[in-house]
Amino acid sequence: MHAAGMRYLVITAKHHDWFARYPSRVSDLNLAAVSRFPRDSMAELRNVCDNLASS
């Protein structure tokens, strides 16, 4: 992303129908609860972006 000249990223972390792309204690409508992907995808994306910003 950085090499392409991108300076920021916009992502929909919570959809209009209350489905979250991160583990949530509020509702079972989240990626970790309904899929075989138990990790926090938003935290992983943040870590990648932080690493790219510091390089």
trRosetta pair geometry for C-beta under 8 A, 3 or more apart (Angstrom, degrees):
i j d omega theta_ij theta_ji phi_ij phi_ji
1 4 5.8 -64 -153 37 29 109
1 6 4.3 -63 179 56 87 133
1 9 6.9 -28 -154 -69 156 115
1 49 7.7 -25 60 -112 150 78
1 52 6.3 45 57 168 103 165
2 5 7.9 72 177 -51 32 13
2 6 6.6 -85 -81 58 29 81
2 52 4.9 -175 -27 172 125 111
2 53 7.5 -179 -85 -81 129 43
2 55 7.4 163 53 74 168 99
6 9 6.9 50 159 -68 130 79
9 45 7.7 -134 110 169 151 116
9 49 6.4 -119 19 -102 135 135
11 21 7.8 -83 149 58 115 156
11 42 7.7 180 101 -117 138 88
11 45 6.9 -5 2 147 168 164
12 15 6.0 65 147 -87 123 61
12 21 7.5 109 106 -9 64 131
13 20 6.7 8 149 -154 74 75
13 21 5.2 -116 -153 45 53 106
13 22 6.1 4 -174 -12 106 112
13 42 5.4 48 -130 -101 115 137
14 18 7.1 -18 -178 -146 101 32
14 19 7.2 166 -157 83 57 41
14 20 4.8 -18 -106 -103 85 75
14 21 7.2 -132 -70 11 43 78
14 22 8.0 -56 -66 25 84 96
15 18 7.1 -35 76 36 77 17
15 19 4.4 5 39 56 120 91
15 20 7.6 -142 15 -71 75 30
15 21 7.9 96 -27 -34 88 91
17 29 7.7 -122 121 177 82 146
18 27 6.2 -19 158 89 115 174
18 29 5.2 62 115 87 93 150
19 29 4.8 -101 -102 161 59 103
19 30 7.0 159 -167 -92 58 37
19 31 7.9 87 170 -51 92 68
20 23 7.9 -77 109 44 123 2
20 24 4.7 84 53 -32 156 134
20 27 7.1 130 2 66 117 108
20 29 6.5 103 11 106 79 75
20 30 4.1 -21 68 -109 97 93
20 31 6.9 -102 104 -4 62 81
21 30 7.3 -152 -58 -157 6 76
21 31 5.1 41 -145 -26 46 131
21 41 5.6 -72 161 67 97 120
21 42 5.8 116 104 -49 96 102
22 30 6.4 -58 79 -159 37 122
22 31 7.0 35 -42 30 15 111
22 32 7.6 3 168 -14 29 112
22 40 5.4 33 -146 -152 83 89
22 41 6.8 -127 -87 49 63 73
22 42 4.3 -39 -77 16 115 128
22 43 7.2 105 -130 -20 111 84
23 30 5.8 119 -123 131 28 147
23 31 7.6 -82 -63 62 52 80
23 32 4.1 -1 -88 17 87 152
23 33 7.5 119 -128 -34 70 84
23 40 5.5 -74 5 -91 100 91
24 27 5.5 3 105 48 130 71
24 29 7.6 -18 55 68 136 61
24 30 4.4 166 17 -58 100 146
24 33 7.9 -64 46 -14 80 124
27 30 6.6 130 90 -29 82 96
28 33 4.5 -154 -163 155 72 160
28 34 7.3 107 155 -51 83 92
29 33 7.4 -44 -42 64 7 132
29 34 7.3 11 -137 -26 39 133
30 33 5.0 80 60 13 81 105
30 34 7.0 157 74 6 37 95
31 34 6.8 -81 -138 50 21 87
31 35 5.5 -30 -174 24 64 125
31 37 5.9 -39 159 81 104 114
31 41 6.1 -25 94 6 163 123
32 35 7.2 -68 -109 50 13 85
32 37 6.9 -97 -99 98 51 69
32 38 5.4 64 -147 -146 90 44
32 39 7.4 -160 -100 53 102 16
32 40 7.1 -20 -60 -82 129 57
37 41 6.8 21 147 -54 131 112
39 43 7.7 -117 163 58 87 108
39 44 6.3 51 138 -40 124 128
40 43 3.9 43 106 15 119 116
40 44 6.5 159 92 -16 65 84
41 44 5.5 -53 -148 37 36 114
41 45 6.3 38 154 -20 67 104
42 45 5.7 -50 -146 36 32 112
42 46 6.4 36 152 -20 64 105
43 46 5.6 -51 -147 36 32 114
43 47 6.4 35 153 -21 64 104
44 47 5.7 -53 -149 34 31 112
44 48 6.5 31 153 -18 64 104
45 48 5.8 -54 -150 35 33 111
45 49 6.3 30 153 -16 66 107
46 49 5.8 -57 -147 39 30 110
46 50 6.2 32 154 -21 66 107
47 50 5.6 -52 -144 36 31 112
47 51 6.3 31 156 -19 64 106
48 51 5.8 -56 -149 36 30 111
48 52 6.4 27 153 -17 65 107
49 52 5.7 -55 -147 38 32 110
49 53 6.2 33 154 -22 65 107
50 53 5.7 -56 -146 35 30 112
50 54 6.4 19 159 -13 64 110
51 54 6.1 -62 -147 40 28 104
51 55 6.6 24 156 -21 63 111
52 55 6.0 -62 -148 33 31 109
